Amino acid sequence: EFKKEDQWDYIITNPPVGAGTIKAETSVVSSNRTEVCFLYKVINLLKDGKKACILLPDGILENAQFTKLRKDLLEKCDVEAILSLPKFAFAPYTKEKMFAVFFTKKNKEITKIQKEPIWMYIIDNDGLANSDKRFPTKLRNNRNGWLHDEISGWVSTDGEEMDGLLEERWLKFDDSSADGTDWIDEKGQAAKLKKGGFVVITRITEQKARHCLLPEYYLRPFKPNFITAEELVSEIGSIEQEIRELKVIT
């Protein structure tokens, strides 16, 4: 328990997720969700100009219900980075998709949303299987570097200490304007997807975005695969033919 006058330079927290019994210390949203309560408690406990990292579920970062909360966060704090963690990062205890949000608390007199872009990055591989089992995959390249681990450092075959990919790319990596980055999945298969980049604030504050802070929304947007009317008619015809053939067999 903290006194109201207690304030801190740095706060790192992984709050519980779900319904709680205490309402968040804000008039912006009426919520007793524990992650919302923690977020506002962290902001209130930070000194002006000091930093925090909090883990939040995807709903807080994208759900329309929390649009005002996200706007309030951007008005009270400068958000520097958002990391998308693997879905199974906390398995088997929870499969809730989590994100690490890094921010600096503003002076109360500053209420305008930051002009600086937010660096967003998607961690696909953390060195453990993307399943409930979470066993170490231990996949390495010919220099002894990790193939399925973006977090851990390593020592090369010639004895040189190397940074992990995330540390190497921190606050500078950007493939958002390219076709993506090549990487290896847990089964050793080649993959290519966008991993990270700087998202300008105007994209976040535009009406259709609803102040969404989800890295996937900007880096890997959903692209529907439309079919023509002719293709639909052809597909229906194929299904009907299969049904007729099944009836003949039975």
C-alpha positions in Angstrom: 0.0 0.0 0.0 1.3 3.5 -0.9 0.8 6.8 0.7 -0.6 9.6 -1.5 2.6 11.5 -1.2 4.8 8.6 -2.3 6.2 9.1 -5.8 8.7 7.1 -7.8 11.3 7.5 -10.5 10.7 4.1 -12.2 7.9 1.6 -12.0 7.8 -1.8 -13.8 4.6 -3.9 -13.2 2.8 -6.9 -14.6 -0.7 -6.4 -13.1 -3.4 -9.1 -12.8 -6.0 -9.0 -15.5 -9.8 -9.1 -15.0 -12.6 -7.8 -12.8 -11.6 -6.4 -9.4 -13.3 -4.8 -6.5 -11.7 -1.3 -6.6 -12.5 1.4 -9.1 -9.8 3.0 -11.1 -8.6 6.4 -9.8 -9.9 8.4 -12.8 -13.1 10.1 -14.1 -12.3 9.3 -17.7 -13.6 5.7 -17.5 -15.7 3.9 -14.9 -13.9 0.6 -14.5 -13.0 -1.9 -11.8 -10.7 -4.0 -14.1 -7.5 -4.5 -12.3 -5.3 -3.6 -15.2 -7.1 -0.2 -15.6 -6.7 0.4 -11.8 -3.0 -0.5 -12.0 -2.4 1.8 -15.0 -3.8 4.8 -13.3 -2.1 4.0 -10.0 1.2 3.8 -11.9 0.6 7.2 -13.5 -0.3 8.8 -10.1 2.7 7.3 -8.4 5.2 8.5 -11.0 7.1 11.7 -10.6 6.9 14.1 -13.5 9.4 13.2 -16.2 9.9 9.7 -14.9 9.3 6.4 -16.6 7.2 3.3 -16.3 6.7 0.0 -18.1 3.4 -1.8 -17.6 2.0 -5.0 -19.2 -1.5 -4.6 -20.5 -3.9 -6.9 -22.4 -5.0 -6.3 -26.0 -8.4 -5.1 -25.0 -7.1 -2.0 -23.3 -5.0 -1.1 -26.4 -7.7 -1.6 -29.1 -11.2 -2.0 -27.7 -13.5 0.9 -28.5 -14.7 0.8 -24.9 -11.3 2.2 -23.8 -10.8 4.8 -26.5 -11.0 7.6 -23.9 -8.6 5.8 -21.7 -6.0 5.6 -24.5 -6.5 9.3 -25.3 -6.1 10.1 -21.6 -2.9 8.1 -21.5 -1.4 10.0 -24.4 -2.4 13.3 -22.9 -0.9 12.4 -19.5 2.2 10.6 -20.7 4.6 10.4 -23.7 4.5 6.8 -24.9 7.9 5.8 -26.3 7.5 2.1 -27.1 5.0 -0.7 -27.2 6.1 -4.4 -27.5 3.7 -7.1 -28.6 4.5 -10.3 -26.7 3.9 -13.8 -28.0 0.4 -15.1 -27.2 1.8 -17.9 -25.1 4.3 -15.8 -23.2 2.5 -16.6 -19.9 1.1 -20.0 -20.7 0.0 -22.3 -19.3 -1.3 -19.8 -16.7 -3.0 -17.5 -19.2 -3.2 -17.2 -23.0 -4.2 -13.5 -22.7 -2.3 -11.6 -25.4 -0.1 -9.1 -23.6 1.8 -5.9 -24.5 4.6 -4.0 -22.7 3.9 -0.2 -22.8 6.8 2.1 -22.0 6.0 5.7 -21.1 7.2 8.9 -19.4 4.8 11.0 -17.2 4.3 14.6 -18.4 4.1 17.7 -16.3 0.4 18.3 -15.4 0.4 21.6 -17.4 1.2 19.7 -20.6 -1.9 18.1 -22.0 -1.3 18.1 -25.7 -0.6 14.7 -27.2 3.0 14.1 -28.1 4.3 14.8 -31.6 7.0 12.1 -31.5 6.1 8.8 -33.2 5.7 5.6 -31.0 8.1 2.7 -31.7 6.2 -0.5 -31.9 7.6 -4.0 -32.2 6.2 -7.5 -32.5 8.1 -10.3 -30.7 7.2 -13.5 -32.5 9.8 -15.7 -30.8 11.0 -15.7 -27.2 13.0 -19.0 -27.4 10.1 -21.1 -26.1 7.5 -23.1 -28.0 4.4 -21.1 -28.9 2.1 -23.5 -27.1 1.0 -24.5 -23.6 4.2 -26.7 -23.2 6.6 -23.7 -23.4 9.8 -25.9 -23.8 13.0 -24.2 -25.0 13.4 -24.6 -28.8 17.2 -24.1 -28.7 17.4 -23.5 -32.5 20.7 -21.8 -33.5 22.4 -20.7 -36.7 26.0 -21.5 -37.8 27.4 -18.7 -35.7 25.6 -20.1 -32.6 23.0 -17.3 -32.7 19.4 -17.9 -31.7 17.0 -18.6 -34.5 13.8 -18.6 -32.4 14.7 -16.2 -29.7 14.6 -12.4 -30.1 15.3 -11.6 -26.5 18.3 -13.5 -25.2 21.9 -12.6 -25.9 24.4 -15.2 -27.1 28.1 -15.9 -27.5 29.3 -16.5 -31.1 31.5 -19.4 -32.2 34.5 -17.1 -32.1 33.8 -16.1 -28.5 32.2 -12.7 -29.0 29.4 -11.7 -26.7 26.4 -10.6 -28.8 23.2 -8.7 -27.9 19.8 -10.2 -28.4 17.8 -9.1 -31.4 15.4 -6.9 -29.3 18.3 -5.1 -27.6 20.0 -4.6 -30.9 16.9 -3.2 -32.6 15.5 -1.2 -29.6 14.0 2.1 -30.6 15.6 2.1 -34.0 14.5 -0.9 -36.1 11.9 -0.1 -38.8 10.7 -2.4 -41.5 7.3 -0.8 -41.8 7.9 0.6 -45.3 9.4 -2.7 -46.5 7.9 -6.1 -47.3 8.8 -7.4 -43.9 11.7 -9.2 -42.2 12.9 -12.8 -42.7 12.9 -14.9 -39.6 12.6 -18.5 -38.5 9.7 -20.0 -36.6 9.8 -22.6 -33.8 9.7 -25.4 -36.4 12.6 -24.1 -38.3 10.5 -22.8 -41.1 11.2 -19.5 -42.9 8.7 -16.7 -42.4 8.5 -13.1 -43.5 6.3 -10.5 -41.8 6.7 -6.9 -40.6 8.3 -6.7 -37.2 8.5 -3.1 -36.1 8.6 0.5 -36.8 7.7 4.1 -35.9 4.0 4.9 -36.0 3.3 8.6 -36.4 0.8 10.1 -34.0 -1.5 11.3 -36.7 -2.3 7.7 -37.6 -3.1 6.9 -34.0 -5.4 9.9 -33.5 -7.3 9.8 -36.7 -11.0 8.9 -36.2 -11.0 5.4 -37.6 -8.0 4.4 -35.4 -9.8 5.4 -32.2 -6.3 6.0 -30.5 -5.6 2.3 -31.1 -2.2 1.4 -29.6 -2.0 -2.2 -30.9 1.3 -2.8 -32.9 -0.5 -5.4 -35.2 -3.1 -2.8 -36.2 -0.4 -0.7 -37.9 2.3 -3.3 -38.8 0.1 -6.3 -39.8 -3.3 -4.9 -40.7 -6.0 -7.4 -41.6 -6.5 -7.7 -45.3 -9.7 -9.4 -46.4 -9.5 -11.8 -49.3 -12.5 -10.9 -51.5 -13.8 -13.1 -54.3 -15.8 -12.2 -57.3 -19.5 -13.1 -57.9 -18.4 -15.6 -60.5 -16.0 -17.3 -58.1 -18.8 -17.5 -55.5 -21.2 -19.1 -58.0 -18.5 -21.5 -59.0 -17.8 -22.4 -55.4 -21.5 -23.0 -54.6 -21.8 -25.2 -57.7 -18.8 -27.3 -56.6 -20.4 -27.7 -53.1 -23.8 -28.7 -54.6 -22.1 -31.2 -56.9 -20.2 -32.8 -53.9 -23.6 -33.0 -52.0 -25.2 -34.8 -55.0 -22.3 -37.3 -55.1 -22.5 -38.0 -51.4 -26.3 -38.7 -51.8 -25.5 -41.2 -54.6 -22.9 -43.0 -52.3 -25.3 -43.2 -49.4 
